[in-house]
Structure formats: structure tokens, C-alpha cells
Amino acid sequence: MIHLLQNALAKREHLLTPCTNAVRLIDGSGDGLPGLILETYAGRWLISTTDHRLDPHVREWICDQGVTCYWKRLDQHQKESPIHLSGAVENEPFLALENGVFSEISFQSGYSQGIFLDQRDNRSEVRRLMAPGMRLLNTFAYTGAFSVAAAMAGAETTTLDLSQPYLDWAKRNFSHNSLDPAAHHFCKGDTFHWLRRFAKQGRVFDGIVLDPPTFSRDEKGKVFRVEENFAELAALAADILTPHGWLLCSTNCRNLGLNDFQKQLRNATRRPLNARHSSMPEDFTDAPYLKSVWLTS
């Protein structure tokens, strides 16, 4: 087992650069280690397991590395914060780098630590597509990583999420990158409501990111399920897209195949859009659960 752990890290050494220090180091079955995920954030490790226990050989190997490491158990019904496993205790938020962009990370914030590494290449593409004078709408924005990527390219961004703490976190991410949050827009509330409101206001966007949770419930108790409701979401977003704009439609729903997802999107939009699929980053070697479809005119 130890050689599998070492081989996985060696395969990804080239991904750790002066501009990027947040990478998935071990990806379960893709590295011959089913049920085991290891990520690094600026030299701090986060290990995740689908089992309630950690293999003693893995635990010993981690402790021998001399790094701060926290353990997240993915089988918990209660989405708890990771627990300290080895190295120095990391009680305060810290910054990690991805393609030269800072993100605030916290091992004390609950189940999610501040950024989803599987979207790294998509964030890079958003930054490439954006330019000064363009407008980005980032829905279900979490801590605003897509918004920051677009703003780094000079775009004006609108960041939308149900959670005020996450919107505040997003504003801090702007500040961490010497971007003025006051030059951008932050909206709290339901995405469906805001998409209809933007349409009534005549607001349009050059790029829109749709990356909802697989299942969620809004403040009024209305349930959202990707399999049932993504089509409506995409249709509303397409209605406020500029003539040459793009939609990034992304889901990690394992019950929805790529072909069915693309068909759902093509049938939903009321304007002809071309679809292309982007692959997951190279450090994600297990099953490609994330479906990312770019819709363009």
C-alpha cells in the first residue's frame, strides 16, 4: 500500500508549482486506493475516506510525513468538520493558490473547505474567456471562485448564493486577490428568483456559471434536484445571455450520465446553442463524475 501512496504523489509532483499549491494527491480507485482521497492546500493535507476508520498503515504513513493533516469521513450523515490527524493544528483560515489566484481555505468551516479542486480547469477557462467590459453571473457561487477568476481577467461579476456567510467569504476572496468587492455585485437568494428578476430588469451576461448542488432546498422549502430541474435552470439562464455569450453547466450528480445531461440541456434552451464537454483535471484519475458542458452560440 505504501508504494501506491508514494506513486500517486510522485505522479502529481509536476502540478505543484509556484502558482498552484492546491491539488488532489490521491484519487481513490484511480490510484489503486479505493475509498481514499488526499488533497493538499498550501502544504496542509486533507484526507477523506468513505469508511469510518482510517487504515493504520495509511495513518502511520501520514504521520511520518511531518505535515499538517486533517481527516474527513465521507460516510457521516452529519456533515462534520475534518478532525486533526497530524502536524500542527490549523485553527485559522489560510490562503491556497490555484493558477496564481488566492482562495481562503478553512479546516474549521464544516464539511467544505472553501474550494472544489475538480473545477480548476473550468475556472482557468472562465478567466481565459472573460475580458474587461464583459459581465459574468456566477450562480450557486459558494465562495465565489469562478467570480474571482473572471474578475482577474477584468470582467464585472455578479455572485449569487443563498448563504450570506459564503457571500462574505467570496468578498474576502476578492480582497485576497487585490480586487475591490465594491466594484462587483453580490446577491443573496434563490437562483431561479434572481434569473427571472434579471430578465425583467433586462440585465444580460456574457458568461453564466450554473454549478448547483445535486439536491438543495431554498428558504421557502422548495426542493431542487439536478435530474428534474437543471433544464429549467438552463432555460432561464439562456434567456439572459448575450448573443455571443456562453453557459457553463456543471453537475457532479452520479445518477445523470453525460449524454442524458447534454440532451436535457439541448432540449431546454429556447435558442440554438452548441455543446462541448470539458474533462476533469488530470489529478482526478478515478471515475469522471463531474459533467461540465459549455453551451455557446
Residue pairs with C-beta under 8 A, 6 or more apart in sequence:
1 33
1 55
1 57
1 58
2 57
2 61
4 31
4 32
4 33
5 26
5 33
5 58
5 61
7 31
8 25
8 26
8 27
8 31
8 33
8 38
9 25
9 26
11 31
12 23
12 24
12 25
12 283
15 23
15 282
15 283
16 23
16 40
19 97
19 99
19 100
20 97
20 98
20 99
20 100
21 40
21 41
21 42
21 43
21 96
21 97
22 39
22 40
22 41
22 42
22 96
22 97
22 98
22 103
22 105
22 115
22 117
22 120
23 39
23 40
23 117
23 283
24 37
24 38
24 39
24 117
24 118
24 281
24 283
24 284
25 38
25 39
25 40
25 45
25 283
26 33
26 36
26 37
26 38
27 37
27 283
27 284
27 285
27 286
28 34
28 35
28 36
28 37
28 286
29 286
29 287
30 284
30 285
30 286
30 287
31 285
31 286
35 49
35 50
35 51
36 47
36 48
36 49
36 55
36 58
37 47
37 48
37 49
38 45
38 46
38 47
38 48
39 45
39 46
39 48
39 117
40 46
41 94
41 96
41 105
41 113
42 94
42 95
42 96
42 97
42 105
43 67
43 68
44 67
44 68
44 69
44 70
44 87
44 90
44 94
44 105
44 107
45 62
45 65
45 67
45 68
45 69
45 70
46 69
46 70
46 71
46 72
46 82
46 107
46 113
47 54
47 58
47 62
47 69
47 70
47 71
47 72
47 85
48 71
48 72
48 73
48 74
49 71
49 72
49 73
49 74
49 75
50 74
50 75
51 73
51 75
52 73
52 75
52 76
54 71
54 85
59 85
62 69
62 85
62 86
63 85
63 86
65 86
66 87
67 86
67 87
68 86
68 87
68 88
68 89
68 90
69 85
69 86
69 87
70 82
70 83
70 84
70 85
70 90
70 107
71 82
71 83
71 84
71 85
72 82
72 83
72 111
73 80
79 110
79 111
80 110
80 111
81 107
81 108
81 109
81 110
81 111
82 107
82 113
84 90
90 107
90 108
91 108
92 106
93 104
93 105
93 106
93 108
93 109
93 114
94 104
94 105
94 106
95 102
95 103
95 104
95 105
95 176
96 102
96 103
96 105
96 114
96 115
97 103
98 115
98 117
98 120
98 123
98 145
99 120
99 123
99 124
99 127
101 123
101 127
101 145
101 148
101 149
101 152
101 177
102 173
102 176
102 177
103 114
103 115
103 143
103 145
103 148
103 173
103 176
104 114
104 143
104 169
104 172
104 173
104 176
105 113
105 114
105 115
106 113
106 114
107 113
112 142
114 143
114 169
115 143
115 145
116 142
116 145
117 281
117 283
117 284
118 252
118 280
118 281
118 284
118 290
119 145
119 146
119 211
119 250
119 290
119 292
120 281
121 278
121 279
121 280
121 281
122 146
122 248
122 250
122 278
122 292
123 145
123 146
123 149
124 149
125 278
125 294
126 136
126 146
126 149
126 150
126 207
126 209
126 248
127 149
127 150
127 152
127 153
128 153
129 153
129 207
129 246
130 136
130 149
130 150
130 153
130 154
130 155
130 206
130 207
131 153
131 154
131 155
132 153
132 154
132 155
133 154
133 155
133 156
134 150
134 153
134 154
134 155
134 156
134 206
134 207
135 155
135 156
135 157
135 158
135 204
135 205
135 206
135 207
136 146
136 147
136 150
136 151
136 155
136 156
136 157
136 158
136 205
136 206
136 207
136 208
136 209
137 157
137 158
137 160
137 198
137 205
137 207
137 208
137 209
137 237
137 240
138 144
138 146
138 147
138 150
138 157
138 158
138 159
138 160
138 208
138 209
139 160
139 161
139 191
139 194
139 195
139 208
139 209
139 210
139 211
139 212
139 237
140 160
140 161
140 191
140 210
140 211
140 212
140 213
141 147
141 159
141 160
141 161
141 166
141 167
141 170
141 209
142 161
142 166
142 170
143 166
143 169
143 170
143 173
144 159
144 166
144 167
144 169
144 170
144 171
144 173
144 174
145 173
146 209
146 211
146 248
147 157
147 158
147 159
147 170
147 174
147 184
148 170
148 173
148 174
148 177
148 179
150 157
150 207
151 157
151 174
151 177
151 179
151 184
152 177
152 179
155 206
155 207
156 183
156 184
156 185
157 184
157 185
158 184
158 185
158 186
158 187
158 205
159 167
159 170
159 184
159 185
159 186
159 187
160 186
160 187
160 188
160 189
160 191
160 194
161 167
161 170
161 188
162 188
162 189
162 190
162 216
162 218
162 219
163 188
164 188
167 186
167 188
170 186
171 181
171 186
174 180
174 181
174 184
175 181
187 194
189 219
190 218
190 219
190 220
190 222
191 212
191 233
192 232
192 233
192 236
195 233
195 236
195 237
195 239
195 240
196 236
198 204
198 205
198 240
199 236
199 239
199 240
203 240
204 240
204 241
204 242
204 245
205 240
205 241
205 242
205 245
206 241
206 242
206 244
206 245
206 246
207 245
207 246
207 247
207 248
208 237
208 240
208 241
208 245
208 246
208 247
208 248
209 248
209 250
210 230
210 233
210 234
210 237
210 247
210 248
210 249
210 250
211 248
211 250
211 251
212 224
212 226
212 230
212 233
212 251
213 224
214 225
214 226
214 251
214 252
214 253
215 223
215 224
215 225
215 226
216 223
216 224
217 223
217 224
218 224
226 251
226 253
226 256
227 253
227 255
227 256
230 249
230 251
230 261
230 264
230 265
230 268
231 264
231 265
231 267
231 268
232 268
234 247
234 249
234 264
234 265
234 268
234 269
234 295
235 268
235 269
235 270
237 247
238 247
238 268
238 269
238 270
238 271
238 273
238 295
239 270
241 247
241 271
241 297
243 297
244 296
244 297
245 296
245 297
246 294
246 295
246 296
246 297
247 273
247 294
247 295
247 296
248 292
248 293
248 294
249 261
249 265
249 292
249 293
249 294
249 295
250 290
250 291
250 292
250 293
251 261
251 290
251 291
252 289
252 290
252 291
253 291
254 289
256 264
256 291
258 277
258 291
258 293
261 291
261 293
262 275
262 277
262 293
265 273
265 275
265 293
265 295
266 273
266 275
269 295
271 297
272 297
273 295
273 296
273 297
274 295
274 296
274 297
275 293
275 294
275 295
276 293
276 294
276 296
277 291
277 292
277 293
277 294
278 292
278 293
278 294
279 288
280 288
280 290
280 292
284 290
